Amino acid sequence: MRWRRSEAPPLGRRISQSGPSICRLSRFLFAQSPTPGANKTSMPSFSPSFQTRRQFWLRSSVFSLSALVPPPLNAQLIQSANPPEDGSQLETIPRDTLLKFNPDGSPRRFAGNTVICHLPQQSRFRDAVLAFGDALRSSSFGSKLAVLPGDSYHVTILGGPNDQDRDRYGWPSDIPISASIAECNHVIGERIRQFRMHAELPIRFCLDKEKTLAPQRPSGLQLVAADANEKLKIRTLRDRMADEIFRYRAADHDTFGFHISMAYQVRGLTAVERREYQGTLTHHLPAIIAAAPVIEFGVPEFCTFGDMYRFEIQTLLRT
């Protein structure tokens, strides 16, 4: 049985007057639909027959209203009605990961240089992040992750060149692309020693909760500049380093998302494992945020690396 437009219930007619309200209804509706293998204790305590009739009525209302809304919103409703179940887009292992790790999670050689800030030592924030990393390592899907050592946790201020894909990642315009990574490290290091930041410390970030919780491969924590002044300070510093030190700008220079990498997914996760990851993340996030609502990083460090497990500090940027 399908509702005819003329038979749409009063609730549906009222909601059809507002696009955002329809979106909220559709999200509420399909959030109530059980996912195969989901934890059934999280479902509302309705009787099966009542729940079935309730879902049928709401689904019929939403679809009968789809003819009354603009095409873009209509498409959004249809997409909500048929959410992806397999998450196949999250099972594809990115090229970046394949260059850095083997399928068993062991690191591949991936040498280069970068400017980063390690997590503040002996801080509640670092303790909370390490606890999350330990939870990933001991999870049921831990064997499908390359969980990074806690000592390597950092935020990248500006990534540098590496020896694996010089064309794609970028390479200094005035250094021969055939030069060894050791030679590149030396040239960049000398420029770093002559560089002055002219920026006030500390560098302040906040955890971007929305982006961190968004469906994605297990990776880490997404950050955002603490305020408009910090955003300008960080952008100016990145622009200057790109132009004066590295002498190239990566393709994502203007759109780079700040983050703390904690793990790389090296094999696909099942739907159950993805839900477990989301639950682990949701459990640890409040403690991480409470430990440092504003995360303060000290002097940026010029580091070289042979793989993703260890970042050797060569020198600190001068203020």
C-alpha positions in Angstrom: 0.0 0.0 0.0 1.3 3.5 -0.8 0.0 6.9 0.4 -1.5 9.0 -2.4 -0.5 12.7 -2.2 -4.0 13.7 -1.3 -4.0 11.2 1.6 -0.7 12.4 3.1 -1.3 12.7 6.9 -1.4 16.2 8.4 2.1 15.8 9.9 3.5 15.2 6.5 1.7 18.3 5.0 3.1 20.5 7.8 6.7 19.2 7.3 6.6 19.5 3.5 6.5 23.3 4.0 10.1 23.2 5.2 13.0 21.5 3.5 15.3 21.3 6.6 12.4 19.7 8.6 12.0 17.0 5.9 15.7 16.3 6.2 15.4 16.0 10.0 12.4 13.7 9.6 14.2 11.4 7.2 17.3 11.2 9.4 15.1 10.4 12.4 13.2 7.8 10.5 16.1 5.9 9.1 18.0 6.1 12.3 15.2 3.9 13.8 15.7 1.2 11.2 17.7 -1.7 12.6 21.1 -2.4 10.9 21.9 -6.1 10.4 24.2 -7.1 13.2 23.7 -3.9 15.2 23.5 -3.9 19.0 19.8 -4.4 19.6 20.0 -2.8 23.1 20.3 0.5 21.3 16.9 0.3 19.7 13.8 1.9 21.2 11.7 -0.5 23.3 8.7 -0.6 21.0 6.8 -3.8 20.3 7.7 -5.4 16.9 4.2 -4.8 15.5 4.0 -1.2 16.7 7.5 -0.5 15.4 6.7 -2.0 12.0 3.5 0.0 11.6 5.2 3.2 12.8 8.1 2.8 10.4 5.7 2.0 7.5 3.6 5.1 8.2 6.7 7.4 8.4 8.4 5.9 5.3 5.2 6.3 3.3 4.8 9.9 4.5 8.3 10.8 3.4 8.1 9.2 0.0 4.7 10.7 -0.7 6.2 14.1 0.1 9.2 13.5 -2.2 7.1 14.6 -5.2 6.4 18.0 -3.6 10.0 19.1 -2.9 12.6 20.4 -5.2 14.8 17.8 -7.1 18.0 18.3 -5.0 16.1 17.8 -1.8 14.1 14.9 -3.4 17.4 13.2 -4.3 18.6 13.7 -0.7 15.5 12.0 0.6 15.9 9.0 -1.7 19.6 8.7 -0.7 18.6 8.7 2.9 16.0 6.0 2.2 18.6 3.8 0.7 21.8 4.3 2.9 24.9 2.4 1.8 25.2 -0.8 3.7 28.5 -2.2 2.6 30.7 0.9 3.1 32.8 -0.2 0.1 34.2 3.3 -0.3 35.8 2.9 3.1 37.3 -0.5 2.2 39.5 0.9 -0.6 43.0 1.4 0.7 44.4 4.8 -0.4 47.6 5.0 -2.4 49.1 7.1 0.3 48.7 4.2 2.7 50.0 1.6 0.2 53.2 3.7 -0.1 53.7 3.9 3.6 52.7 0.4 4.9 52.6 -3.2 4.0 49.3 -5.2 4.1 50.3 -6.6 7.5 50.7 -3.2 9.0 54.5 -3.1 9.0 56.0 0.2 7.8 57.5 0.5 4.3 60.4 2.8 3.6 59.0 6.3 3.1 61.7 8.8 3.8 61.5 12.6 3.7 61.2 15.7 5.8 58.5 17.8 7.4 57.7 20.6 9.9 55.6 19.3 12.8 54.7 19.7 16.4 54.8 16.6 18.6 52.1 16.3 21.2 52.9 18.2 24.5 54.8 15.9 26.7 53.6 14.9 30.2 50.2 16.4 29.6 46.7 15.1 30.2 45.9 15.6 26.5 48.7 13.3 25.5 47.6 10.7 28.1 44.1 10.8 26.7 45.2 10.5 23.1 47.6 7.6 24.0 44.6 5.8 25.7 42.7 6.0 22.5 45.6 4.7 20.5 45.9 1.7 22.9 42.2 1.0 22.5 42.7 0.9 18.7 45.7 -1.4 19.0 43.8 -3.9 21.2 40.5 -3.7 19.3 39.1 -6.7 17.4 40.1 -5.0 14.1 43.6 -3.9 15.4 45.3 -6.4 13.0 43.8 -4.4 10.1 45.4 -1.2 11.3 48.9 0.2 11.3 48.6 1.9 14.7 51.5 4.4 15.0 53.7 4.5 18.1 52.6 7.1 20.7 56.0 8.9 20.4 55.3 9.7 16.8 51.9 11.5 17.4 52.1 15.0 16.1 50.3 17.7 14.1 51.9 18.6 10.7 52.4 22.3 10.2 53.7 21.9 6.7 54.6 18.6 5.0 57.8 18.3 2.9 59.0 16.1 0.1 59.6 12.4 0.2 61.4 9.9 -1.8 58.5 7.7 -3.0 56.4 9.8 -5.3 58.2 13.1 -6.0 55.8 14.2 -8.8 52.6 13.7 -6.9 53.6 14.9 -3.4 55.8 17.7 -4.7 59.5 18.5 -4.8 61.5 21.7 -4.3 61.7 23.6 -7.6 65.4 24.4 -7.3 66.6 20.9 -6.2 67.1 18.3 -9.0 64.3 15.8 -8.9 67.0 13.1 -9.2 68.8 14.3 -6.0 68.9 11.9 -3.0 66.5 12.4 -0.2 69.5 12.9 2.1 70.7 15.8 -0.1 67.2 17.3 -0.1 67.0 17.0 3.7 70.3 18.8 4.0 69.3 21.7 1.7 65.9 22.2 3.4 67.6 21.9 6.9 70.0 24.7 6.0 67.2 27.0 4.9 65.2 26.2 8.1 68.2 27.3 10.2 68.1 30.7 8.5 64.4 31.1 8.7 62.5 33.3 11.3 58.9 32.5 12.1 57.9 36.0 13.2 54.9 34.4 14.8 53.7 34.3 18.4 53.7 31.0 20.2 52.1 28.7 21.2 50.2 27.5 18.1 46.7 26.8 19.2 44.3 24.2 17.8 40.9 22.8 18.9 39.6 19.3 18.1 37.1 19.4 15.3 34.5 17.0 16.8 32.2 17.0 13.8 34.9 16.0 11.3 36.5 13.5 13.7 33.2 11.7 14.1 32.3 11.7 10.5 32.2 8.3 8.8 35.8 7.6 7.6 38.6 5.1 7.8 40.2 4.8 11.3 42.9 7.5 11.3 43.0 9.9 14.1 41.8 13.3 15.3 40.9 16.2 13.1 41.9 19.7 14.2 41.0 23.3 13.4 42.7 26.6 14.3 41.5 27.8 17.7 40.3 31.1 16.4 40.5 33.6 13.5 43.8 35.0 14.7 45.4 31.5 14.9 44.0 30.6 11.5 45.7 33.7 10.0 49.0 33.0 11.9 49.1 29.4 10.8 48.2 30.2 7.2 50.9 32.9 7.0 53.5 30.7 8.4 52.7 27.9 6.0 52.7 30.2 3.0 56.1 31.7 4.0 57.7 28.3 4.6 56.3 26.9 1.3 57.7 29.9 -0.6 61.0 30.6 1.2 62.1 27.1 2.4 60.5 24.3 0.4 60.0 26.4 -2.7 56.9 24.6 -3.9 53.3 24.3 -2.8 51.6 20.9 -2.6 48.3 20.4 -4.4 46.4 20.6 -1.1 48.3 23.5 0.3 45.2 25.7 0.6 42.8 23.0 1.7 45.1 20.9 4.0 43.2 19.5 7.0 45.1 19.6 10.2 45.1 16.3 12.1 46.8 14.0 14.5 47.5 10.7 12.7 47.2 7.7 14.9 46.6 4.8 12.6 46.4 3.8 8.9 43.8 1.3 7.8 45.7 -1.4 5.8 42.8 -3.8 5.1 39.0 -3.4 4.8 36.8 -3.4 7.9 33.5 -5.2 8.1 30.3 -3.3 9.0 30.5 -4.6 12.6 34.2 -3.5 12.9 33.3 0.0 11.5 30.6 0.3 14.2 33.1 -0.8 16.8 35.6 1.8 15.7 32.9 4.5 15.9 32.0 3.4 19.3 35.6 3.4 20.5 36.1 6.9 19.1 32.9 8.2 20.7 33.9 6.7 24.0 37.3 8.3 24.1 36.6 11.7 22.5 35.0 13.4 25.6 38.1 12.7 27.7 40.4 14.0 24.9 38.4 17.2 24.6 38.1 17.7 28.4 41.9 17.3 28.7 42.6 20.2 26.4 39.7 22.3 25.0 42.4 24.3 23.4 45.5 22.4 22.4 48.7 24.4 22.7 51.8 23.4 20.7 55.2 24.7 21.2 58.0 25.6 18.7 57.6 23.7 15.3 60.3 21.1 14.6 62.0 20.4 11.4 62.1 16.6 11.3 63.4 13.9 8.9 62.0 10.4 8.7 62.7 7.0 7.2 59.1 5.8 7.7 56.0 6.8 9.6 57.1 5.3 12.9 59.7 7.8 13.8 60.2 11.6 13.2 63.7 12.7 14.1 64.0 16.3 15.3 66.8 18.0 13.4 66.3 21.6 14.5 63.6 23.9 15.9 62.3 26.9 14.0 63.6 30.2 15.2 61.2 32.9 16.3 
